[in-house]
Amino acid sequence: MKLIQKMIKSQIVGFLSFILLWEIIHLIINTHTIPSPIETIAYTFPILDKLMLHSLASVVRVVTGIGISLIIGVPIGIYLGVNKLFHQLLSPFLYFIYPIPKVAFLPIFMLLFGLGNTSKIILIIWIVIFQIILSVRDGVGQIPEQYFKVMNSFQASSSQKYRFLVIPAILPQVFAGLRISIGISLASLFFAENYAATYGIGYFILSAWTKMNYIEMFSGIMVLGIIGVLLFRILDGIEAHCTPWVKR
């Protein structure tokens, strides 16, 4: 309970600091293109239902993409960490493709899978999956060899080794990779939702910008930040439950 209260207090302080910085910039620049945070918050409440609908569309795309990436990426990462031949064959491809900005593949996905949700979700998978594979591979590689020897001395089966040794060992790396992936996914989705989309927080922000409704644009940006914070907090809660042995 104290930890939760501390997290809430920290989040409130962070939000108020952001509002203060925003107000200072608004006063210094003194232009209608950067509205006051108080005006923006007041404007947000009447359109909250609309914002929730756009936010839900974006969150569903992100969560679906990350979920599919975990299902595919974790087994590949584990096998990459335990099989030297597979590591030698796949690692050069991973090192080549990983630094390339994945959003550059969006036109290809749109040509192959259409302009709807499918291409946007596949873009997120394409962004997240390599981060997960590499995080899992590195987690497996960091397991000391003597741990496997101990499991062998107890005549543990392969499934028991994965369940009680490999999976717990890689979980911290998986969650670390997911944190990076969430931020990149939201940034890329903002770009992707500007093409053939009718719902999504990225679409909402750019639509407001094209209408020169800057107060609505900033309300979307503020909500996008709140989405990111909520996703991070949910991830923190899941991590605390799944990895109680990790010192925080």
Helices and strands as residue ranges (DSSP letters): H 2-29, H 37-44, G 45-47, H 48-82, H 84-97, G 102-105, H 106-113, H 117-141, H 145-153, H 158-161, I 162-166, H 167-192, H 201-210, H 214-242
